[in-house]
């Protein structure tokens, strides 16, 4: 799949503000996490360019953090030499939406709705996804929905899905600890696929940290393909 995954991420999980500064695209995250706060390379970089980007991020009240994708090896080495540490390497998984709409979802297992219900906000809050990340969801411009998962007539988890350029991306998928190992992650992805199909998307995708062995196993078990990766470097 020859998609620009950086644009899909920005389109479905957008920063509050973007600013081009020399060879960097800066993101103002307003507390929404690394994904909406990291600078990314869009041109050839000098040490002075890094200095300027660092100063701009600090002026925003943010940490000095860069997102490194394939092709950014030279910048990766420059940042390593400055003492930047690797943070949260991730995989990007994707598949055609029809791949996960081949079997029906059990009744009252996955509900799609926007705005989020109070119980969805509570589940996200328990997982550390607070108002700043909910604001990221609010900023998404394209079609979007929340996922409310239920198991045995009780809330089981929640998630967020948004579409950019024909690609639906799942974010903030959280299953309550006592509801795990019940197949809810699988049904969440299938529910997202049905919603994506109904809303004109051709591809379903999700981002997962490489350290999350359970989630990586889930996406592979669904036949999703690893289509990309990136990591951050942050100056602590």
C-alpha positions as CSV (number, residue, x, y, z in Angstrom):
1,X,0.0,0.0,0.0
2,X,1.8,3.1,-1.2
3,X,0.0,5.6,1.0
4,X,1.5,8.6,2.7
5,X,1.0,7.3,6.3
6,X,2.2,10.6,7.8
7,X,-0.7,12.4,6.2
8,X,-3.1,9.8,7.3
9,X,-1.9,10.1,10.9
10,X,-2.1,13.9,10.8
11,X,-5.5,13.8,9.1
12,X,-7.1,11.4,11.7
13,X,-5.2,12.6,14.8
14,X,-4.4,16.3,14.1
15,X,-2.2,18.7,16.0
16,X,-3.7,22.0,17.2
17,X,-1.4,23.9,14.9
18,X,1.2,23.2,12.2
19,X,4.1,25.4,11.4
20,X,6.8,25.0,8.7
21,X,10.2,26.1,10.0
22,X,13.0,25.5,7.4
23,X,13.2,21.7,6.8
24,X,10.8,20.8,9.6
25,X,7.1,20.6,10.1
26,X,6.4,21.6,13.7
27,X,3.3,20.5,15.6
28,X,1.7,22.3,18.5
29,X,0.0,19.5,20.5
30,X,-1.5,21.4,23.5
31,X,-0.8,18.5,25.8
32,X,-2.2,15.9,23.4
33,X,0.9,13.6,23.4
34,X,3.9,12.9,21.3
35,X,2.1,12.2,18.0
36,X,0.7,15.7,17.9
37,X,3.8,17.5,19.3
38,X,6.7,16.0,17.4
39,X,8.6,17.8,14.6
40,X,9.1,15.9,11.4
41,X,11.6,16.3,8.6
42,X,10.4,17.7,5.2
43,X,13.8,18.7,3.8
44,X,17.6,18.5,4.2
45,X,18.7,19.3,7.8
46,X,21.6,21.1,9.2
47,X,22.7,21.4,12.8
48,X,21.5,25.0,12.8
49,X,18.1,23.8,11.6
50,X,17.8,21.5,14.6
51,X,18.8,24.3,16.9
52,X,16.0,26.5,15.5
53,X,13.4,23.7,15.8
54,X,14.4,23.0,19.4
55,X,14.0,26.7,20.3
56,X,10.6,26.8,18.6
57,X,9.3,23.7,20.4
58,X,10.5,25.1,23.7
59,X,8.8,28.4,22.9
60,X,5.5,26.4,22.5
61,X,6.1,25.1,26.0
62,X,6.8,21.6,24.6
63,X,9.5,19.0,24.9
64,X,12.1,18.7,22.2
65,X,10.9,15.7,20.3
66,X,11.2,14.6,16.7
67,X,9.4,11.9,14.7
68,X,11.7,9.7,12.6
69,X,10.4,7.7,9.6
70,X,12.2,5.5,7.0
71,X,14.5,7.9,5.1
72,X,15.3,10.0,8.2
73,X,18.4,8.0,9.1
74,X,20.8,11.0,8.8
75,X,18.6,13.1,11.2
76,X,18.3,10.1,13.5
77,X,22.0,9.9,13.8
78,X,22.3,13.7,14.3
79,X,19.8,13.6,17.1
80,X,21.4,10.5,18.7
81,X,24.7,12.5,18.8
82,X,23.0,15.3,20.6
83,X,21.8,12.8,23.3
84,X,18.3,12.3,22.1
85,X,16.8,9.0,23.3
86,X,14.6,6.7,21.3
87,X,10.9,6.7,22.4
88,X,8.0,4.5,21.4
89,X,8.9,2.7,18.2
90,X,5.6,1.9,16.5
91,X,4.2,-0.3,13.7
92,X,1.5,0.8,11.3
93,X,-0.9,-2.0,10.2
94,X,-3.5,-1.9,7.4
95,X,-5.8,-4.0,5.4
96,X,-8.7,-3.6,2.9
97,X,-11.9,-2.9,4.9
98,X,-13.7,-5.8,3.2
99,X,-11.1,-8.2,4.8
100,X,-12.8,-7.5,8.2
101,X,-16.4,-7.3,7.1
102,X,-16.7,-11.0,6.1
103,X,-18.6,-12.1,9.2
104,X,-21.3,-10.3,11.1
105,X,-20.6,-8.8,14.6
106,X,-22.5,-10.3,17.5
107,X,-25.5,-8.2,18.5
108,X,-24.9,-5.5,21.1
109,X,-21.1,-5.9,21.0
110,X,-19.9,-2.8,19.1
111,X,-21.8,0.5,18.9
112,X,-20.5,3.5,16.7
113,X,-21.5,7.0,17.9
114,X,-20.2,10.5,18.1
115,X,-20.1,12.4,20.5
116,X,-18.5,10.1,23.1
117,X,-20.8,9.0,26.0
118,X,-19.7,9.6,29.6
119,X,-18.8,5.9,30.0
120,X,-16.4,6.2,27.0
121,X,-14.8,9.2,28.5
122,X,-14.4,7.4,31.8
123,X,-12.7,4.4,30.1
124,X,-10.3,6.6,28.2
125,X,-9.6,8.6,31.4
126,X,-8.7,5.3,33.2
127,X,-6.1,4.7,30.5
128,X,-4.6,8.1,30.7
129,X,-6.5,9.5,27.7
130,X,-7.8,12.8,29.1
131,X,-9.3,16.1,27.9
132,X,-6.2,17.0,25.8
133,X,-6.4,13.8,23.7
134,X,-10.2,14.1,23.5
135,X,-9.5,17.6,22.0
136,X,-7.4,15.9,19.3
137,X,-10.4,13.7,18.4
138,X,-12.7,16.8,18.3
139,X,-10.2,18.4,15.8
140,X,-10.4,15.6,13.3
141,X,-12.2,17.1,10.2
142,X,-13.3,14.0,8.2
143,X,-15.8,11.4,9.1
144,X,-15.2,10.0,12.6
145,X,-16.8,7.9,15.2
146,X,-16.3,6.5,18.7
147,X,-16.6,2.8,19.4
148,X,-18.4,1.6,22.5
149,X,-17.7,-2.1,23.2
150,X,-19.9,-4.2,25.4
151,X,-19.5,-7.8,26.7
152,X,-22.1,-9.6,28.8
153,X,-24.2,-6.5,28.9
154,X,-21.4,-4.5,30.5
155,X,-19.1,-1.8,29.1
156,X,-16.0,-3.4,27.8
157,X,-13.9,-0.7,26.1
158,X,-13.9,2.2,23.7
159,X,-12.0,3.5,20.7
160,X,-11.9,6.3,18.1
161,X,-11.9,6.0,14.3
162,X,-11.5,8.8,11.7
163,X,-11.1,8.8,7.9
164,X,-8.5,10.7,5.8
165,X,-8.3,10.2,2.0
166,X,-10.1,6.9,2.0
167,X,-8.2,5.4,4.9
168,X,-9.9,4.8,8.3
169,X,-7.4,4.8,11.2
170,X,-8.2,3.5,14.7
171,X,-6.8,5.4,17.6
172,X,-7.1,5.2,21.4
173,X,-8.5,1.7,21.5
174,X,-8.8,0.7,25.1
175,X,-10.3,-2.5,26.7
176,X,-11.1,-2.5,30.4
177,X,-8.7,-4.8,32.2
178,X,-11.4,-7.1,33.5
179,X,-12.9,-7.4,30.0
180,X,-9.7,-8.4,28.2
181,X,-9.2,-11.8,26.6
182,X,-12.8,-11.9,25.6
183,X,-12.2,-11.1,21.9
184,X,-13.3,-7.4,22.2
185,X,-10.2,-6.1,20.4
186,X,-11.1,-8.3,17.4
187,X,-14.7,-7.2,17.4
188,X,-13.6,-3.5,17.8
189,X,-11.5,-3.7,14.6
190,X,-14.3,-5.5,12.8
191,X,-16.8,-2.8,14.0
192,X,-14.5,-0.1,12.8
193,X,-14.2,-1.9,9.4
194,X,-18.0,-2.0,9.0
195,X,-18.3,1.7,9.9
196,X,-15.4,2.6,7.6
197,X,-17.1,0.7,4.7
198,X,-20.3,2.6,5.3
199,X,-18.4,5.9,5.3
200,X,-16.5,5.4,2.0
201,X,-13.1,4.2,3.3
202,X,-11.3,1.5,1.4
203,X,-8.5,0.8,3.9
204,X,-8.6,0.2,7.7
205,X,-5.4,1.0,9.6
206,X,-4.1,1.2,13.2
207,X,-0.9,2.3,15.0
208,X,0.6,0.1,17.7
209,X,3.8,0.5,19.8
210,X,6.2,-2.3,19.0
211,X,6.4,-3.1,22.8
212,X,2.6,-3.9,22.9
213,X,3.0,-7.6,22.1
214,X,-0.7,-8.4,22.6
215,X,-1.9,-5.7,20.3
216,X,0.6,-6.6,17.6
217,X,-0.5,-10.2,17.8
218,X,-4.2,-9.1,17.5
219,X,-3.6,-7.2,14.3
220,X,-1.5,-9.9,12.8
221,X,-4.2,-12.5,13.6
222,X,-6.7,-10.4,11.7
223,X,-4.4,-10.6,8.6
224,X,-3.4,-6.9,8.8
225,X,-0.2,-6.1,7.0
226,X,2.7,-4.2,8.6
227,X,2.9,-1.2,6.2
228,X,5.2,1.2,8.0
229,X,6.9,2.2,11.2
230,X,8.4,5.2,12.9
231,X,9.8,6.2,16.2
232,X,10.5,9.4,18.2
233,X,13.6,10.8,19.7
234,X,13.3,13.0,22.7
235,X,15.8,15.1,24.6
236,X,15.3,14.3,28.3
